[in-house]
C-alpha cells in the first residue's frame, strides 16, 4: 500500500513537468506551422558562441534563440541556457569529412524534438528541427 501511495505521489509531482514539456512542443509546432520538420536560418553574427571553437555551445544557443519566441517554451529555453551538462539537451558534433572543419554538423536531442545544425560558411547557420515520432 505504501508503494502505491509513493507511486501516486510521484505521478502527481511529475505531472506539471510533463504537461509543460507537451505545451512547449505543441505551441512550438503550431506557432511555426510545422508538420514534420522545419528549417530555420540564423546569422552567426547574432550568436555569442562560435561554430569553429565551440559548436556545442552554439547549438544550444541556436535552439534557445528559436524556441524562446514561443511563450510556452520560456522555461525550456531557460533550462537549456543554464544547463552546464547535457541534462536538458544532448549535443554531439562531428566532421562529416575528417580533417575538414567546414563539414562539421551538430545533432541535438531535446524534449520537443531533435535538431541538426550546420554552417554554410557565408555567415549563416542552418538549424533543422524534426519532431519526435
Secondary structure, 3 states (H helix, E strand, C coil): CHHHHHHHHHHHHHHHHHHHHHHHHHHHHHHCCCCCEEEEEEEHHHCCCCCCCCHHHHHHHHHHHHHCCCHHHHHHHHHHHHCCCCCCCEEEEEECCCCCHHHEEEEEEECCEEEEEEECCCCEEEEEEECCC
